[in-house]
Amino acid sequence: MTITCFFEIGTAAIIANGQGGLRGAIAGSAVAGVAMILLVGLSVPILSGTAADWILIFGGNDFSLWSFIGDLIAPIFSGG
């Protein structure tokens, strides 16, 4: 998750720094980090049969959100 933390949380810190200075960068990084941990942790059970190991290494907020969306629409396409 080091690569994902660098790109996602680092980007949040840069944007928050531009908007709120040092305090914004610290708060933005904290919020982005907690959101990433929660989203990845909640999406691992959904992906347990497919990409759970991959998401623990490379996953991030975007992949976690797509796993939730896929879990919601899967019954439509599976016929049940």
Backbone as a printed PyTorch tensor [residue, N CA C, xyz], in Angstrom:
tensor([[[  0.8110,  -1.1860,   0.0000],
         [  0.0000,   0.0000,   0.0000],
         [  0.8580,   1.2550,   0.0000]],

        [[  2.1460,   1.0980,  -0.0200],
         [  3.0190,   2.2690,  -0.0040],
         [  2.8250,   3.1260,  -1.2440]],

        [[  2.7260,   2.5060,  -2.3990],
         [  2.5480,   3.2490,  -3.6420],
         [  1.2160,   3.9910,  -3.6170]],

        [[  0.1700,   3.3180,  -3.1880],
         [ -1.1490,   3.9340,  -3.1320],
         [ -1.1730,   5.0780,  -2.1360]],

        [[ -0.5430,   4.8880,  -0.9920],
         [ -0.4970,   5.9660,   0.0000],
         [  0.2240,   7.1770,  -0.5600]],

        [[  1.3070,   6.9490,  -1.2770],
         [  2.0580,   8.0670,  -1.8400],
         [  1.2060,   8.8570,  -2.8130]],

        [[  0.5360,   8.1750,  -3.7260],
         [ -0.2100,   8.8800,  -4.7550],
         [ -1.5270,   9.4520,  -4.2470]],

        [[ -2.2740,   8.7150,  -3.4620],
         [ -3.5790,   9.2000,  -3.0320],
         [ -3.4870,  10.1610,  -1.8510]],

        [[ -2.7570,   9.7920,  -0.8180],
         [ -2.6800,  10.6460,   0.3600],
         [ -1.7580,  11.8300,   0.1040]],

        [[ -0.7020,  11.6220,  -0.6830],
         [  0.1670,  12.7370,  -1.0430],
         [ -0.5620,  13.7800,  -1.8650]],

        [[ -1.3930,  13.3210,  -2.7900],
         [ -2.1860,  14.2440,  -3.5900],
         [ -3.1870,  14.9980,  -2.7200]],

        [[ -3.8020,  14.3060,  -1.7760],
         [ -4.7350,  14.9770,  -0.8580],
         [ -4.0040,  16.0380,  -0.0400]],

        [[ -2.7880,  15.7490,   0.3740],
         [ -2.0150,  16.7230,   1.1580],
         [ -1.6630,  17.9480,   0.3290]],

        [[ -1.2970,  17.7470,  -0.9250],
         [ -0.9370,  18.8790,  -1.7820],
         [ -2.1500,  19.7700,  -2.0470]],

        [[ -3.2830,  19.1570,  -2.3670],
         [ -4.4910,  19.9410,  -2.6190],
         [ -4.9440,  20.6490,  -1.3460]],

        [[ -4.9170,  19.9470,  -0.2160],
         [ -5.3310,  20.5590,   1.0450],
         [ -4.3680,  21.6640,   1.4610]],

        [[ -3.0920,  21.5300,   1.1610],
         [ -2.1210,  22.5730,   1.4770],
         [ -2.4370,  23.8430,   0.7000]],

        [[ -2.8490,  23.6910,  -0.5460],
         [ -3.2070,  24.8460,  -1.3490],
         [ -4.4590,  25.5470,  -0.8560]],

        [[ -5.3440,  24.7920,  -0.2320],
         [ -6.6010,  25.3600,   0.2420],
         [ -6.5370,  25.8400,   1.6900]],

        [[ -5.8110,  25.1110,   2.5290],
         [ -5.8330,  25.4340,   3.9590],
         [ -4.4860,  25.4930,   4.6270]],

        [[ -3.4150,  25.5110,   3.8620],
         [ -2.0800,  25.5970,   4.4470],
         [ -1.6710,  24.3200,   5.1530]],

        [[ -0.7930,  24.4580,   6.1060],
         [ -0.2610,  23.3040,   6.8380],
         [ -1.3630,  22.5640,   7.5780]],

        [[ -2.2480,  23.3090,   8.2030],
         [ -3.3480,  22.6720,   8.9270],
         [ -4.2290,  21.8640,   7.9790]],

        [[ -4.4870,  22.4050,   6.7980],
         [ -5.2770,  21.6870,   5.7980],
         [ -4.5670,  20.4460,   5.2950]],

        [[ -3.2430,  20.5390,   5.1200],
         [ -2.4770,  19.3780,   4.6500],
         [ -2.5020,  18.2500,   5.6680]],

        [[ -2.3890,  18.5920,   6.9240],
         [ -2.4260,  17.5640,   7.9730],
         [ -3.8150,  16.9450,   8.0600]],

        [[ -4.8460,  17.7890,   8.0450],
         [ -6.2170,  17.2710,   8.1310],
         [ -6.5740,  16.4620,   6.8860]],

        [[ -6.1860,  16.9500,   5.6960],
         [ -6.4740,  16.2230,   4.4550],
         [ -5.7980,  14.8710,   4.4030]],

        [[ -4.5580,  14.8100,   4.8700],
         [ -3.8410,  13.5340,   4.8980],
         [ -4.4780,  12.5610,   5.8750]],

        [[ -4.8900,  13.0740,   7.0320],
         [ -5.5140,  12.2060,   8.0330],
         [ -6.8360,  11.6400,   7.5240]],

        [[ -7.6530,  12.4980,   6.9370],
         [ -8.9530,  12.0420,   6.4200],
         [ -8.7630,  11.0480,   5.2770]],

        [[ -7.8440,  11.3460,   4.3560],
         [ -7.5940,  10.4410,   3.2290],
         [ -7.0450,   9.0980,   3.7060]],

        [[ -6.1820,   9.1140,   4.7050],
         [ -5.6280,   7.8660,   5.2340],
         [ -6.6750,   6.9990,   5.9060]],

        [[ -7.5130,   7.6120,   6.7330],
         [ -8.5720,   6.8510,   7.4050],
         [ -9.5780,   6.3210,   6.3940]],

        [[ -9.9270,   7.1410,   5.4150],
         [-10.8660,   6.6880,   4.3770],
         [-10.2870,   5.5080,   3.6020]],

        [[ -8.9970,   5.5610,   3.2900],
         [ -8.3740,   4.4660,   2.5480],
         [ -8.3880,   3.1800,   3.3680]],

        [[ -8.0450,   3.2660,   4.6300],
         [ -8.0180,   2.0730,   5.4820],
         [ -9.4110,   1.4650,   5.5950]],

        [[-10.4200,   2.3030,   5.8100],
         [-11.7890,   1.7970,   5.9330],
         [-12.2930,   1.1870,   4.6280]],

        [[-12.0810,   1.8760,   3.5190],
         [-12.5770,   1.3740,   2.2410],
         [-11.8830,   0.0760,   1.8260]],

        [[-10.5780,   0.0120,   1.9990],
         [ -9.8650,  -1.2250,   1.6410],
         [-10.2760,  -2.3520,   2.5720]],

        [[-10.3960,  -2.0600,   3.8610],
         [-10.8020,  -3.0930,   4.8130],
         [-12.1980,  -3.6260,   4.5520]],

        [[-13.1040,  -2.7640,   4.1360],
         [-14.4720,  -3.1920,   3.8660],
         [-14.6160,  -3.8860,   2.5130]],

        [[-13.7170,  -3.6160,   1.5880],
         [-13.8470,  -4.2290,   0.2650],
         [-13.1390,  -5.5800,   0.1570]],

        [[-12.2790,  -5.9140,   1.1050],
         [-11.5930,  -7.2090,   1.0430],
         [-12.5770,  -8.3790,   1.1110]],

        [[-13.5850,  -8.3700,   2.0040],
         [-14.5410,  -9.4860,   1.9800],
         [-15.3220,  -9.5950,   0.6670]],

        [[-15.6120,  -8.4750,   0.0410],
         [-16.3210,  -8.5070,  -1.2350],
         [-15.4660,  -9.1700,  -2.3000]],

        [[-14.1750,  -8.9180,  -2.2640],
         [-13.2590,  -9.4300,  -3.2870],
         [-12.5220, -10.6910,  -2.8490]],

        [[-13.0150, -11.3770,  -1.8370],
         [-12.2830, -12.5190,  -1.2880],
         [-12.0690, -13.6410,  -2.2990]],

        [[-12.9610, -13.7860,  -3.2540],
         [-12.8020, -14.8490,  -4.2430],
         [-12.0080, -14.4330,  -5.4600]],

        [[-11.6760, -13.1560,  -5.5660],
         [-11.0210, -12.6950,  -6.7860],
         [ -9.7240, -11.9450,  -6.5070]],

        [[ -9.8160, -10.6980,  -6.1060],
         [ -8.6320,  -9.8310,  -6.0630],
         [ -8.3060,  -9.3230,  -4.6620]],

        [[ -8.6280, -10.0940,  -3.6330],
         [ -8.3960,  -9.6180,  -2.2680],
         [ -6.9110,  -9.4040,  -1.9900]],

        [[ -6.0640, -10.3230,  -2.4510],
         [ -4.6310, -10.1480,  -2.2300],
         [ -4.1020,  -8.9400,  -2.9800]],

        [[ -4.6100,  -8.7210,  -4.1720],
         [ -4.1710,  -7.5870,  -4.9790],
         [ -4.5470,  -6.2700,  -4.3190]],

        [[ -5.7490,  -6.1780,  -3.7900],
         [ -6.1780,  -4.9220,  -3.1790],
         [ -5.4050,  -4.6270,  -1.9050]],

        [[ -4.9660,  -5.6480,  -1.1970],
         [ -4.1690,  -5.4020,   0.0040],
         [ -2.7950,  -4.8410,  -0.3410]],

        [[ -2.2960,  -5.1280,  -1.5220],
         [ -0.9880,  -4.6200,  -1.9260],
         [ -1.1140,  -3.3110,  -2.6870]],

        [[ -1.9680,  -3.2670,  -3.6960],
         [ -2.0300,  -2.1240,  -4.5990],
         [ -3.3340,  -1.3410,  -4.5260]],

        [[ -4.3040,  -1.8110,  -3.7950],
         [ -5.6240,  -1.2050,  -3.8260],
         [ -5.6840,   0.1710,  -3.2070]],

        [[ -6.6940,   0.8830,  -3.5860],
         [ -6.9040,   2.2190,  -3.0540],
         [ -8.3670,   2.5440,  -3.0080]],

        [[ -8.6620,   3.8000,  -2.7990],
         [-10.0530,   4.2290,  -2.6740],
         [-10.8520,   3.9740,  -3.9380]],

        [[-10.2630,   4.2120,  -5.0850],
         [-11.0040,   4.0370,  -6.3350],
         [-11.3670,   2.5730,  -6.5710]],

        [[-10.4310,   1.6780,  -6.3750],
         [-10.7110,   0.2560,  -6.5830],
         [-11.7270,  -0.2470,  -5.5650]],

        [[-11.6420,   0.2520,  -4.3360],
         [-12.5990,  -0.1570,  -3.3110],
         [-14.0050,   0.3060,  -3.6500]],

        [[-14.1200,   1.5320,  -4.1210],
         [-15.4460,   2.0330,  -4.4910],
         [-16.0290,   1.2440,  -5.6530]],

        [[-15.2210,   0.8870,  -6.6310],
         [-15.7080,   0.0820,  -7.7560],
         [-16.1230,  -1.3120,  -7.2980]],

        [[-15.4620,  -1.8550,  -6.2800],
         [-15.8670,  -3.1750,  -5.7840],
         [-17.2350,  -3.1060,  -5.1200]],

        [[-17.5350,  -2.0000,  -4.4090],
         [-18.8530,  -1.8340,  -3.8150],
         [-19.9290,  -1.6940,  -4.8980]],

        [[-19.6420,  -0.9100,  -5.9220],
         [-20.5920,  -0.7300,  -7.0220],
         [-20.8180,  -2.0560,  -7.7400]],

        [[-19.7460,  -2.7920,  -7.9960],
         [-19.8690,  -4.0930,  -8.6510],
         [-20.6680,  -5.0820,  -7.8280]],

        [[-20.5030,  -5.0260,  -6.5140],
         [-21.2590,  -5.9180,  -5.6410],
         [-22.7510,  -5.5830,  -5.6760]],

        [[-23.0700,  -4.3100,  -5.8420],
         [-24.4740,  -3.9040,  -5.8980],
         [-25.1450,  -4.2730,  -7.2200]],

        [[-24.4150,  -4.1680,  -8.3370],
         [-25.0390,  -4.4300,  -9.6320],
         [-24.8340,  -5.8540, -10.1270]],

        [[-24.0450,  -6.6590,  -9.4400],
         [-23.8040,  -8.0380,  -9.8830],
         [-25.0710,  -8.8670,  -9.9910]],

        [[-26.0360,  -8.7500,  -9.0580],
         [-27.2630,  -9.5470,  -9.1980],
         [-28.0570,  -9.2230, -10.4690]],

        [[-27.9310,  -8.0350, -10.9700],
         [-28.6630,  -7.6600, -12.1880],
         [-28.1590,  -8.4820, -13.3750]],

        [[-26.8480,  -8.6700, -13.4510],
         [-26.2460,  -9.3520, -14.5930],
         [-26.0940, -10.8570, -14.4000]],

        [[-26.2290, -11.3330, -13.1650],
         [-26.0790, -12.7680, -12.9480],
         [-27.4120, -13.5000, -13.0160]],

        [[-28.5020, -12.7640, -13.1590],
         [-29.8000, -13.4030, -13.3160],
         [-30.4620, -13.7620, -12.0100]],

        [[-29.9290, -13.2630, -10.8810],
         [-30.5590, -13.6550,  -9.6360],
         [-30.6660, -12.6330,  -8.6300]]])
